[in-house]
């Protein structure tokens, strides 16, 4: 069972939007919504998605896979990498 979504501050979404527009990668630590496993990876933010009342980050990992990460499950928001 997944945890209820907790809204995140708007500056999180603004920061990701800027990173996506600037083609900037970020080192993120997040918890998987279904398995509760934790991940740390360098990701390229692509977009924000609203689904079932929750906001998700769409991002590409170093292997080229597209990930969908619930914003409230990101644990270290956000660290830019240049």
C-alpha positions, 0 to 999 in steps of 0.5 A, a space after each residue: 500500500 502506498 503512502 498518501 501524497 504530501 504536497 511539496 513546496 512550489 520551489 521544488 517544481 520551479 527548481 526542477 523546471 529550471 534544471 530541465 530547461 537548462 539540461 542540468 543533471 541532479 543527484 537525487 535520493 528517493 524512495 520507490 512508491 511501491 517497493 519502498 526501496 531507496 535509490 541514489 542516482 544522477 538524473 536528468 529532469 524532463 518534466 512534471 506529471 500530475 497523476 491521481 492527485 500526486 505530482 511526479 518527476 519524469 527523469 532519465 537515468 544514466 542508462 537512458 531509462 525514464 523514471 517516474 518519481 513521486 515528488 514527496 518521496 525525494 529525500 534530498 531535494 535538489 542538488 544540481 550537478 555541473 
